[in-house]
Amino acid sequence: MSDQTAYGLSLITGTIKNIELTKKDQKILREIAQRVAEIAMRPEEESKRDLWYKINSLQPTRPVVFCDPENGWNEIIPEETLQCETELGRHWEMLLRKEIFWGEEMGDDRPVEPLFCIPYAYTESDWGMHEVRIGGVGGGSYRWDAPLKDYKDMDKLRFPELIIDHEKTERMILLANDSFGDILKVEKRGLWWWSLGMTWTLVNLRGLEQTMIDMFDYPENLHRLMAILRDGHMAKVDYLEKNNLLSLNNDGTYIGSGGYGYTHELPQPDFDGKKVRTIDIWGFSESQETCYVSPEMFEEFIFPYQYPLLERFGLNCYGCCEPIDKRWQVVKKFPRLRRISVSPWANPKVMAEYLGSNYIYSLKPNPADLAVPQIDQDYIRKKIRNVFQITKNCRVEIIMKDNHTIGKNPENVKRWSRIAREEAENM
């Protein structure tokens, strides 16, 4: 998930040009915001929050269930069903209707909050060069032409620069407050990255296959490139921290590659209540692109460059789709680790032994199980029951995500969530 969300409510930066709402839009948004607020006030929402607080502090609790259909939302709430007229109105309507679906129909453990978050509007420059993508129309597959074809061109690389559009940001906050600010609390939230992993940037610049070849043929140059990427990410984090652009994520903010940030361990005891530092918030890194790299090469070329970034954060999440069991002996050296992704390609028994009750076992089932017109409920129940038995001594969250389709059947996510909840409650 690269569109990081706070309470599920965000603006995809740079995609919405006209910041305007019609009177009709405001009326529609106000009506659905009212329903979100009503759901958020239910006693069961507090019970859901309590589950997240417990698992994030490693207290014993039943497995916590979360389902985010991702691209499947387009099959749950098709664009043609949206009622708002403007681009911004339709985007906000979609976000609010997701909240209602989560609260009324999904059946998982994700709380609905009486809050609407507005991220900063901004643009970000590239690294002095940019890949050329070929294909990818309509969200399909693509390949790319990596621009850094010769390490002699590394001197052309530049740290990306943020240009924040404060006027646009404040305009959105004003519109949200005018429309439904008396119903939902409107907050400005700094959402600046999904992952600090760097390897996605690396392979876009150099190419995936070439990066792996470089580990053998050009190790010194690859180290130099990773150092540049590390320093560029450090400079970005420094800028955000210095200019008070970071936001706390110890609440219903989406964390890492799945899960929510509810914790009493952040911010730090010396937090002044005003300026958010990296040590006051959750951090996240991963390296999915290097999943076929040996643990030794991961430790040499990736780990030492991610470490100083994660060292800055109060609690850390690690991993997404890569099988962490293959490199756990390296990953476990990262500081203040709390949430570890256990992907469908990891060995669940080995990961249960590794993580025990010392980390959050962030279980990611295979999204292909939902990519069919009718899910096999018995098969899904058996798989979930089996892995819950394997992880009975762990602190488990089960997270359905990375769905490109849900078989054009919204019932699939509801049935999956209910099966997972039933099995969790029977533990």
KOLNU-780874 format. One line per field, with one value per residue (C-alpha): residue number from 0; x negated, y negated, z. Coordinates in steps of 0.2 Angstrom, whole numbers, plus 2048, in hexadecimal, padded with zeros to 3 digits. Example, Ala and Ser with C-alpha at 12.3 -4.5 7.8 and 13.67 -1.06 7.14 Angstrom:
<pts>
resi: [0:1]
u: [7C2:7BC]
v: [816:805]
w: [827:824]
</pts>
This chain:
<pts>
resi: [0:1:2:3:4:5:6:7:8:9:10:11:12:13:14:15:16:17:18:19:20:21:22:23:24:25:26:27:28:29:30:31:32:33:34:35:36:37:38:39:40:41:42:43:44:45:46:47:48:49:50:51:52:53:54:55:56:57:58:59:60:61:62:63:64:65:66:67:68:69:70:71:72:73:74:75:76:77:78:79:80:81:82:83:84:85:86:87:88:89:90:91:92:93:94:95:96:97:98:99:100:101:102:103:104:105:106:107:108:109:110:111:112:113:114:115:116:117:118:119:120:121:122:123:124:125:126:127:128:129:130:131:132:133:134:135:136:137:138:139:140:141:142:143:144:145:146:147:148:149:150:151:152:153:154:155:156:157:158:159:160:161:162:163:164:165:166:167:168:169:170:171:172:173:174:175:176:177:178:179:180:181:182:183:184:185:186:187:188:189:190:191:192:193:194:195:196:197:198:199:200:201:202:203:204:205:206:207:208:209:210:211:212:213:214:215:216:217:218:219:220:221:222:223:224:225:226:227:228:229:230:231:232:233:234:235:236:237:238:239:240:241:242:243:244:245:246:247:248:249:250:251:252:253:254:255:256:257:258:259:260:261:262:263:264:265:266:267:268:269:270:271:272:273:274:275:276:277:278:279:280:281:282:283:284:285:286:287:288:289:290:291:292:293:294:295:296:297:298:299:300:301:302:303:304:305:306:307:308:309:310:311:312:313:314:315:316:317:318:319:320:321:322:323:324:325:326:327:328:329:330:331:332:333:334:335:336:337:338:339:340:341:342:343:344:345:346:347:348:349:350:351:352:353:354:355:356:357:358:359:360:361:362:363:364:365:366:367:368:369:370:371:372:373:374:375:376:377:378:379:380:381:382:383:384:385:386:387:388:389:390:391:392:393:394:395:396:397:398:399:400:401:402:403:404:405:406:407:408:409:410:411:412:413:414:415:416:417:418:419:420:421:422:423:424:425:426]
u: [800:7F8:806:803:813:818:829:82B:82D:81F:81C:812:805:804:813:821:81F:82F:832:844:855:866:875:87B:86B:86B:87C:878:868:870:87D:871:865:873:875:862:863:872:868:859:863:868:861:85A:84E:846:844:83C:82F:82C:827:81A:813:811:808:7FD:7F7:7F5:802:80B:81B:824:81E:823:82B:829:82F:82A:830:824:828:838:840:843:84E:857:85A:85A:856:867:870:867:873:867:864:852:842:83E:850:850:83F:845:856:84C:842:851:85B:84D:84E:861:85D:850:85C:86C:867:855:856:843:83B:836:83E:847:841:84B:83C:838:826:81F:80D:802:803:7F2:7E7:7D6:7C8:7BF:7AD:7A6:7AC:7BB:7C0:7CB:7DA:7E0:7F1:7FC:80B:81B:810:809:7F7:7E9:7D6:7CA:7BB:7AF:7A6:796:78D:77C:775:76B:77B:77E:778:788:792:79B:7A4:7B7:7BF:7D0:7DA:7E9:7F9:7FF:80C:814:813:81B:829:82D:82D:839:845:845:849:856:85E:85E:852:860:863:851:841:837:824:814:809:7F8:7F7:7E7:7E2:7E8:7D7:7C5:7BF:7B5:7B4:7C3:7BA:7AA:7B1:7BB:7AA:79F:7AB:7AF:7A5:796:797:794:786:77E:77D:770:768:769:76B:761:76C:77C:776:774:785:78D:784:78B:79D:79A:794:7A2:7AF:7A7:7A7:7BA:7BE:7B2:7BC:7CD:7C8:7BF:7CE:7DB:7E3:7E4:7F4:7F7:7FC:800:813:81E:810:80B:7FA:7ED:7F4:804:80B:80F:804:80E:801:7FE:7EB:7EA:7E6:7D7:7D9:7D0:7DB:7E0:7F1:7ED:7DE:7DF:7CE:7CA:7C7:7D9:7E1:7E1:7D4:7D5:7C9:7C9:7C0:7CB:7C1:7B3:7BD:7B1:7A1:798:799:786:788:797:78D:77F:788:799:799:78B:794:7A5:79F:79B:7AC:7B5:7AA:7B3:7C4:7CD:7D4:7D1:7DA:7D1:7D5:7E3:7E4:7D2:7D0:7C8:7C4:7B5:7AD:7B4:7A2:79E:7AF:7B0:7A1:7AB:7AF:7BF:7C8:7DA:7E4:7DD:7E6:7E9:7ED:7F5:7E3:7DC:7DC:7EA:7E3:7D1:7D7:7E2:7D2:7C8:7D5:7DD:7E5:7D7:7DE:7EE:7F1:7F8:800:804:80F:80E:81A:81C:829:835:832:840:852:856:84A:847:84C:848:836:834:83A:82F:81F:823:827:817:80C:814:810:7FE:7FD:807:7F8:7F5:7FD:806:80F:816:816:81E:817:80E:81F:81F:830:83D:845:851:85A:85B:861:850:848:857:857:844:845:852:849:839:843:84C:83B:833:840:840:82D]
v: [800:7F0:7E4:7E2:7DE:7D6:7DE:7E3:7D1:7C9:7BF:7C7:7B8:7B0:7B9:7AC:79C:792:78F:78C:793:78F:78C:79D:7A5:79D:7A3:7B5:7B5:7AE:7BC:7CA:7C1:7C2:7D5:7D7:7CD:7D8:7E8:7E1:7DE:7F0:7F9:807:7FA:7F8:80B:80C:7FE:808:817:80D:805:816:81E:80F:810:823:828:838:837:840:83D:82C:82C:81E:81E:811:816:809:809:813:804:7FF:80F:80B:7F9:7F7:7E5:7E4:7E6:7D6:7C7:7B8:7AD:7A7:7B0:7AC:7B0:7C1:7C5:7C0:7C9:7D9:7D8:7D5:7E3:7EE:7EA:7EE:7FF:803:7FE:806:814:81A:823:821:819:808:7FA:7EB:7DB:7CA:7C2:7BC:7B9:7AE:7B1:7A3:7A0:7A1:7A6:7AE:7AE:7BD:7C3:7B9:7C7:7D1:7E2:7E3:7EF:7F9:800:800:7F9:7FA:801:80F:816:80C:80C:7FD:7F6:7F3:7E2:7E6:7F0:7ED:7E9:7DB:7D1:7D2:7C0:7BB:7C1:7B4:7B6:7B4:7A3:7A1:792:790:787:780:776:785:78E:781:77F:792:790:781:78A:79A:78F:785:795:7A1:79A:799:7AC:7B3:7AC:7A6:7A7:7A3:7B3:7B4:7C4:7C4:7D6:7E7:7F0:7EA:7FA:7F2:802:7FD:7ED:7F7:803:7F5:7EB:7FA:808:818:825:818:815:827:828:819:822:82E:823:811:813:803:7F8:800:7FB:7E9:7E9:7F0:7E3:7D5:7DC:7DD:7CB:7C5:7CE:7C7:7B5:7B7:7BD:7AF:7A2:7A8:7A9:798:790:798:7A1:7B3:7B9:7C5:7D7:7DF:7E0:7E6:7E2:7F0:7F7:800:80D:810:80C:7FD:7F2:7F2:7F1:7E9:7EB:7DC:7CE:7CE:7C8:7B8:7B3:7A1:7A3:798:79E:7B0:7B9:7C9:7D1:7CD:7D7:7E8:7EC:7F8:800:80F:816:820:81D:827:837:842:83B:846:841:83D:831:829:826:81E:813:80F:811:804:7F7:7FA:7FB:7E9:7E3:7F0:7EB:7DA:7E1:7E5:7F6:7FF:80A:815:81E:820:82E:834:844:83E:84F:850:841:840:841:831:828:82B:820:810:805:805:811:815:81A:827:82C:83E:83F:84E:853:855:865:862:86E:868:856:85B:862:852:845:84E:841:834:82D:82A:838:82F:83D:839:847:849:83C:848:851:843:840:84B:849:854:858:869:866:877:876:865:86A:879:86E:861:86E:877:867:861:872:870:85E:861:85B:84C:83A:83C:830:837:82A:82D:820:81F:823:81F:826:82E:837:829:82F:824:833:83B:82E:82F:842:842:836:840:850:848:840:851:85A:84D:84D:85F:85F]
w: [800:7FA:7FD:810:819:82A:82F:81D:818:80D:7FE:7F0:7EE:7DD:7D5:7D9:7D1:7D4:7E7:7E6:7EC:7E5:7F1:7EC:7F0:802:805:800:80A:819:819:818:824:830:82E:831:841:847:844:84C:85C:85E:86D:862:85A:86B:86D:85C:862:872:867:85E:86D:875:866:863:875:873:880:87D:873:865:854:84D:83C:82F:81C:810:7FE:7F7:7E4:7E8:7EF:7DD:7DC:7ED:7E9:7D6:7D0:7C7:7D8:7DF:7E0:7E2:7D2:7D5:7D5:7E7:7ED:7E5:7ED:7FE:7FB:7F7:807:812:80A:80D:820:81F:817:824:832:82B:820:820:831:836:845:83D:847:83F:846:846:83D:82B:827:81A:815:80F:7FC:7F5:7E7:7E8:7DB:7D5:7D8:7C9:7BD:7BB:7B4:7A4:7A7:798:79A:7AA:7A1:7AC:7BB:7B1:7B1:7AB:7A8:7AA:7A2:7B1:7AE:7B8:7AB:7B0:7C1:7BA:7B9:7CC:7CE:7C5:7D3:7DE:7EF:7EB:7F1:7F9:7F3:7FF:7F9:809:801:7F9:809:813:805:807:81A:818:80D:818:827:81E:817:827:834:841:83E:83C:843:834:837:82D:82C:825:81A:811:80D:80E:810:814:80C:7FD:7F2:7E8:7E3:7E1:7D4:7CB:7C9:7C5:7BF:7C9:7C0:7BF:7D1:7D5:7C9:7D1:7E1:7D9:7CB:7D3:7E6:7EA:7DE:7E5:7F6:7F0:7E9:7F8:803:7F7:7F9:80C:80D:802:80D:81D:816:812:824:82B:821:827:839:839:831:83D:82E:836:83F:84D:847:858:854:846:839:82D:832:828:81C:826:837:841:84C:85D:86B:87B:879:86D:86D:878:88A:886:877:879:871:862:858:852:851:848:859:85D:84F:847:839:82B:81E:813:804:7F9:7EA:7F1:7F6:7EC:7F3:7FF:812:811:802:80A:81A:810:803:80B:81E:822:818:81F:831:834:82E:839:848:848:84C:85C:856:846:839:82D:81D:811:803:805:80F:81F:826:819:821:832:83A:832:833:846:848:843:853:85C:851:855:846:839:829:826:814:80A:805:816:821:82E:83A:839:83B:84A:852:84E:854:862:86E:86B:85B:852:846:837:82D:81B:813:800:7F8:7E9:7F4:7F2:7DF:7DA:7D7:7E6:7F4:7FA:80C:813:80B:813:824:824:81F:82C:83A:836:837:847:84F:849:850:860:86B:860:85F:84F:843:833:825:814:808:7F7:7EE:7DB:7DA:7E5:7D7:7D4:7E4:7F3:7FD:7FC:808:814:815:817:825:82E:82C:833:842:846:846:850:85D:85F:863]
</pts>
